[in-house]
Amino acid sequence: MKRFVVGTGRCGSTLLSRLLHQSPEMASLCEYFNGLDGARRFAAEPITGAAFWELIAQPHPFVTIVVSRGYKVEEIVYPYDRPGVRARRDDHLPWIQVSMLPRLTDDPDRLFDQAHEFVLAQPVRQPRNHHVALFDWLATTCGKRVWNERSGSSIDYLGDLRDNYPDARFLHIHRAGEEAALSMREHAAFRLAISLVYRVYPELDAAAAFAHSTPPTDGSPDPFAPILEGRPPVEYFGRFWSDQLMRGYRAIAGLDRSQYAEVRFEDLVARPHETLRWIAEFFEIDPAAGGWIERAAALVRGVPPARGGELPAADRARLAEICRPGNQLLGR
């Protein structure tokens, strides 16, 4: 069975991935699909292993832009400062190397090389089948029997996941829209993405800036400084959140009831034991194996403080109105 955790940005899916990885049966494969070229990740034409490696190992400009400027992003966990690792903060690295693989091993450089060797040996097949072959290999390499893939904002392309993996199960974790939007505004990579999507800074020549993703060394202004250091109006983040859910729920309508379930982030952090047992049943993994739910629940630090109360009343009302369509879809 193929298993996917989907959600908007900053919905609690990163925490859920960490908790599920405590299971001795399940490997959590984090931030894989959202690091790939959206136009190519599910292309219909079969490709060689070498072409597939080029797709998944393409350097990701967001990584370089954010990390080379010293910003901490929760999803980027590559141990840059550890002695003996291969990469430095101004290197151009693929998303899988900085996000997925370091969550699976203490030696991400070695696992990256092993994955390269595995992928190059694969036959010609469609990308969707290359992905599954890689996921199966990663789970086995980690000593697990099954996997789940979870990427931030994956509700946005749930339709693609459904169409390419019609036999999969999908767990949708969601959070109150206002809190998800405010969390995105505090996140450097989301500030960058949303500012570009909605052209918050129309004077920025994005194509030219991306061609030079590391900070300038000649004393010229850093084109990304206004985005990374600023706080765009919160309404952009609420709009982004609601837009993602609208697209996602159009895809949900095409799923069989047995292959789709929802869980609230607030329930996960308030009642982790009960919620994880229910998720284990949905994903068909043993809730009692090795006491993993006890270990996972110990990682939960409770319900995070709400950010909404920090907003001026007018901004809070505006954000609530923008998030209303998404919250209604979620039954909130």
C-alpha positions in Angstrom: 0.0 0.0 0.0 1.2 3.5 -0.8 0.6 6.0 1.9 0.7 9.8 1.8 0.3 12.5 4.4 -1.0 15.7 2.8 -1.7 19.2 4.1 -1.2 22.9 3.6 1.9 24.7 4.7 2.5 24.9 8.4 -0.3 22.5 9.3 1.6 20.2 11.6 2.6 17.6 9.0 6.3 17.8 9.9 5.6 16.9 13.5 3.3 14.0 12.3 6.1 12.7 10.1 8.5 12.6 13.0 6.0 10.7 15.1 5.2 8.1 12.5 8.9 7.5 11.9 9.1 6.2 15.5 7.2 3.1 14.2 9.6 0.2 13.6 7.5 -0.5 10.5 7.3 2.8 8.8 9.8 5.2 7.2 8.7 8.8 6.9 9.9 10.3 3.7 9.8 14.0 4.2 9.6 16.9 1.7 10.2 14.9 -1.4 7.7 15.9 -4.0 7.6 19.6 -3.2 11.3 19.8 -4.0 10.8 18.6 -7.6 9.9 20.4 -10.7 6.1 20.4 -10.7 5.9 20.1 -14.5 8.1 17.0 -14.6 7.6 15.0 -11.4 4.6 13.1 -12.9 5.4 13.4 -16.6 3.8 10.5 -18.6 6.9 9.7 -20.7 9.1 6.9 -19.4 12.7 8.0 -18.6 16.0 6.3 -17.8 17.4 6.1 -14.3 19.9 8.8 -15.2 17.2 11.2 -16.3 15.3 10.4 -13.1 18.3 11.2 -11.0 18.7 14.5 -12.8 15.1 15.3 -11.9 15.4 14.5 -8.1 19.0 15.8 -7.7 18.5 19.1 -9.3 19.8 21.9 -7.0 16.9 23.8 -5.4 17.3 27.6 -5.5 15.2 28.1 -2.4 17.7 26.1 -0.4 20.6 28.3 -1.5 18.7 31.6 -1.1 17.6 30.8 2.4 20.5 28.8 3.9 23.3 30.9 2.4 21.8 34.0 4.2 21.8 32.2 7.6 18.0 31.7 7.9 16.9 28.6 9.8 14.1 26.6 8.0 12.6 23.7 10.0 12.5 21.5 6.9 16.2 21.9 6.1 18.1 19.6 8.5 21.3 18.9 6.6 24.2 19.0 9.3 26.2 21.8 7.6 28.3 22.6 10.6 29.2 19.0 11.5 32.9 18.2 10.8 33.4 15.8 7.9 30.2 16.6 6.0 30.5 17.3 2.3 28.4 20.5 1.8 28.6 24.1 3.0 25.8 26.7 3.3 26.6 28.4 0.0 26.6 25.1 -2.0 23.8 24.5 -4.5 22.1 21.4 -3.2 19.0 19.4 -4.1 16.1 19.3 -1.8 16.4 15.6 -1.1 19.9 16.0 0.2 19.1 18.8 2.7 15.6 17.7 3.8 14.6 14.0 3.2 17.8 12.0 3.5 19.2 13.6 6.8 16.0 12.6 8.5 16.7 9.0 7.6 20.3 8.7 8.6 23.2 10.3 10.4 25.3 10.1 7.2 23.2 11.8 4.5 26.1 12.1 2.1 26.6 8.4 2.1 22.9 7.7 1.6 22.8 10.3 -1.2 25.6 8.4 -3.0 23.9 5.1 -2.4 20.6 6.5 -3.8 22.5 7.7 -6.8 23.9 4.3 -7.5 20.5 2.7 -7.0 18.7 5.1 -9.3 21.2 4.9 -12.1 20.7 1.1 -12.2 16.9 1.4 -12.7 15.2 0.5 -16.0 13.3 2.9 -18.2 9.9 3.6 -16.5 7.5 6.4 -15.9 8.6 8.9 -13.2 5.7 7.8 -10.9 7.1 4.3 -10.9 10.6 5.5 -10.3 9.4 7.4 -7.3 7.8 4.3 -5.8 10.9 2.2 -6.5 13.0 4.7 -4.7 10.6 4.9 -1.7 10.6 1.1 -1.4 14.4 1.0 -1.5 14.7 3.8 1.1 12.3 2.0 3.4 14.2 -1.3 3.1 17.6 0.5 3.6 16.2 2.0 6.8 15.0 -1.4 8.0 11.4 -0.5 7.6 8.7 -2.5 5.7 6.4 0.4 4.6 6.7 4.2 3.9 4.7 7.3 3.9 5.6 10.4 1.8 4.8 13.8 3.3 5.5 17.2 1.8 4.5 20.6 3.0 1.7 22.1 0.9 1.0 18.8 -0.8 -2.8 19.3 -0.6 -2.1 21.6 -3.5 -1.3 18.7 -5.8 -3.4 16.0 -4.3 -5.1 15.6 -7.7 -1.7 14.5 -9.2 -1.0 12.1 -6.4 -4.5 10.6 -6.7 -4.3 10.2 -10.5 -0.8 8.6 -10.3 -1.5 6.4 -7.3 -5.2 5.5 -7.4 -4.7 2.7 -4.9 -3.0 4.9 -2.3 -4.3 6.0 1.1 -4.2 9.7 1.9 -4.2 11.2 5.4 -5.0 14.9 5.5 -3.8 16.8 8.5 -5.1 20.3 8.9 -4.9 23.3 11.3 -7.0 26.4 11.8 -6.4 28.7 8.8 -5.5 31.8 10.8 -2.8 30.0 12.8 -1.4 28.2 9.7 -1.2 31.5 7.9 0.6 33.3 10.7 3.0 30.5 11.1 3.8 30.7 7.4 4.6 34.4 7.8 7.2 33.5 10.4 8.8 31.0 8.0 11.5 32.3 5.7 10.9 29.9 2.8 7.2 30.6 2.8 7.7 34.3 2.9 9.9 33.9 -0.2 7.4 31.6 -2.0 4.3 33.6 -1.2 5.9 36.9 -2.0 6.8 35.6 -5.4 3.4 34.0 -6.1 1.5 37.2 -5.4 4.2 39.6 -6.5 4.3 41.4 -3.2 7.5 43.1 -4.3 6.8 43.9 -8.0 10.1 45.7 -8.3 12.0 42.4 -7.8 13.3 40.8 -11.1 12.9 37.3 -9.9 14.5 35.6 -12.9 17.6 37.8 -12.5 17.7 37.3 -8.8 17.4 33.5 -9.0 20.3 33.5 -11.4 22.5 34.7 -8.5 21.0 33.0 -5.5 23.9 33.5 -3.1 24.3 36.9 -1.4 26.1 39.5 -3.4 29.8 40.0 -2.5 30.4 43.3 -4.4 28.5 45.5 -2.0 25.4 45.7 -4.1 21.9 45.4 -2.5 20.7 41.9 -1.8 17.5 41.5 -3.9 16.0 39.0 -1.4 16.6 41.0 1.7 13.2 42.8 1.7 11.4 39.4 1.4 13.4 37.5 4.0 13.7 40.3 6.5 10.2 41.7 6.0 6.7 40.7 7.1 4.3 40.9 4.1 0.7 41.6 5.0 -0.8 38.6 6.6 -3.7 38.5 4.1 -1.4 37.0 1.5 -0.7 34.0 3.7 -4.4 33.5 4.5 -5.2 33.7 0.8 -2.4 31.2 0.0 -3.8 28.8 2.6 -7.4 29.0 1.4 -6.3 28.7 -2.3 -4.4 25.5 -1.5 -7.4 23.9 0.3 -9.8 24.9 -2.6 -7.6 23.0 -5.1 -7.2 20.1 -2.7 -10.8 19.6 -2.0 -11.6 19.4 -5.7 -9.3 16.3 -5.8 -10.7 14.8 -2.6 -14.1 14.5 -4.3 -12.6 11.9 -6.6 -11.3 9.6 -3.8 -13.0 6.6 -2.4 -14.0 7.0 1.3 -11.8 4.1 2.4 -8.7 5.7 1.1 -9.0 9.2 2.6 -9.1 10.4 6.2 -8.6 13.7 8.0 -7.0 14.5 11.3 -6.8 17.8 13.2 -3.4 19.1 14.3 -5.1 20.3 17.5 -6.2 16.7 18.2 -2.8 15.3 17.5 -1.0 17.6 20.0 -3.8 17.4 22.6 -4.4 13.7 22.5 -1.3 12.1 20.8 -1.8 8.5 22.0 -5.4 8.2 20.9 -4.8 10.1 17.6 -1.7 8.0 16.7 -3.5 4.8 17.4 -6.3 5.8 15.0 -3.7 6.9 12.3 -1.9 3.5 12.7 -5.2 1.7 12.0 -5.8 3.8 8.9 -2.3 3.2 7.6 -2.4 -0.4 8.6 0.7 -0.4 10.9 0.9 -2.0 14.3 0.2 0.5 17.1 1.8 -1.7 19.7 5.0 -2.6 17.9 8.0 -1.7 20.0 6.1 0.8 22.1 6.5 3.4 19.3 3.4 5.4 20.2 4.7 6.0 23.7 8.0 7.3 22.3 6.2 9.4 19.7 3.8 10.9 22.2 6.8 12.0 24.3 8.0 14.2 21.4 4.8 16.2 21.5 5.1 19.5 23.5 1.4 20.3 23.7 -0.7 22.8 21.9 1.4 25.8 20.7 0.4 29.3 21.8 -2.0 31.0 19.4 -0.6 33.8 17.3 -3.9 35.4 16.3 -4.3 37.4 19.5 -1.1 39.3 18.7 -2.7 40.9 15.6 -4.4 44.3 15.6 -8.2 43.8 15.6 -8.6 45.0 12.0 -5.9 42.6 10.7 -7.4 39.7 12.7 -10.8 40.3 11.2 -9.4 40.6 7.7 -7.4 37.3 8.1 -10.5 35.5 9.5 -12.5 36.6 6.4 -9.8 35.5 4.0 -9.5 32.1 5.7 -13.3 31.6 6.0 -13.6 29.5 2.7 -10.9 27.1 3.8 -12.1 26.8 7.3 -15.6 26.1 6.1 -14.2 23.3 3.9 -12.6 21.8 7.0 -15.7 22.1 9.1 -14.1 24.7 11.3 
